[in-house]
Amino acid sequence: MSRADEIFIEMCKDILANGTDTKDEKVRPHWEDGSSAYTIKKFGVVNRYNLAEEFPAMTLRPVAIKMATDEMLWIWQKKSNNVHDLSSHIWDAWADKDGSIGKAYGYQMGVKHAYKEGMFDQTERVIYDLKHNPFSRRIMTNMYVHADLAEMNLYPCAYSMTFNVTKDKEDGKLVLNAVLNQRSQDVLTANNWNVCQYAVLVHMLARVCGMKAGELVHVICDAHIYDRHVPIVEEMIRRKTYPAPMLWLNPEITDFYAFTKDDVKLINYQHNEQIKNIPVAV
């Protein structure tokens, strides 16, 4: 069993057994048929993944690592807010007729800010600090900008990353760790997707900054399972599990802006079959 499987199973069991049911409460999300999408939720879920030990891909069902990486690069590398720059259609429901999702996600990562050293966007600043001042306690990003919320078609869910560098006591090499903050998460559809894409991000940034990947800590304020997802989750967490796969990251790439989704793959990835036609609340 991969550690990601173990964490997911424990989290789902806890939500279902001890969570708060929002049935009959006023909720924003709805199903395609117009009915309210209620959830069972837990507040303040914290999961830790040691990226030095294994890559946190679940085996209960497969994660599409290239698609997950493509979405992460859409935000962090392309700094785009247009779905036409994505290989998938996962954001289409929130796009306008021109493909824009408003001043959200990649738009915020691409806004330039003035620092003593010059003008940087958020991705550029993270890489600059990791290379020039790695032990800073101020290496972080934030996409939840209140001044622009009215112009976002969806408020950011995974909205902030905080990076922290430690030193390996055995070989002295710098280790890149990160905290991913998420205000809300649909556990079935998005949990391992987000974990894997931000694990890839940590590996990529560690590579280009001469470090090795350490821990990814995932903090979820509202971790929820939708009512129509409950039987799917109950079936999924009873499945057979397999060892974690290995991450392959193209060793020839040392520039963050040169990575593509094809520079990532999972080696020896055994997993259960995909779950199809999962209803998605919007």
Number of C-alpha atoms within 10 A of each C-alpha: 13 19 20 25 22 14 15 20 17 12 18 23 14 14 21 19 10 12 18 14 18 16 13 9 10 9 12 10 16 14 14 12 6 10 10 19 20 23 25 20 26 21 16 14 16 15 17 15 19 17 20 13 13 16 23 27 29 30 25 26 20 17 19 15 20 18 18 21 26 23 25 23 23 21 22 22 20 18 22 24 25 22 22 15 14 20 13 13 9 11 17 16 13 16 18 13 8 9 16 20 25 21 22 26 27 23 20 22 23 20 13 15 11 9 9 5 8 9 13 17 16 22 19 16 20 22 18 16 17 22 15 11 14 22 16 13 11 13 21 19 19 16 22 19 16 9 8 14 16 12 13 20 16 18 21 18 17 21 18 16 20 17 22 20 22 15 15 12 8 6 7 9 13 20 19 26 22 22 20 23 19 21 18 19 19 18 23 21 16 10 17 21 22 21 23 22 24 22 27 25 19 22 23 22 20 24 19 17 21 14 22 22 24 25 19 23 20 22 20 23 18 18 26 27 24 23 16 16 18 16 10 13 18 14 9 16 18 10 13 12 18 16 18 24 20 16 21 13 18 14 8 9 15 16 12 20 12 10 19 16 17 13 15 18 18 18 11 11 17 17 20 15 10 12 12 6 6 11 12 16 17 14
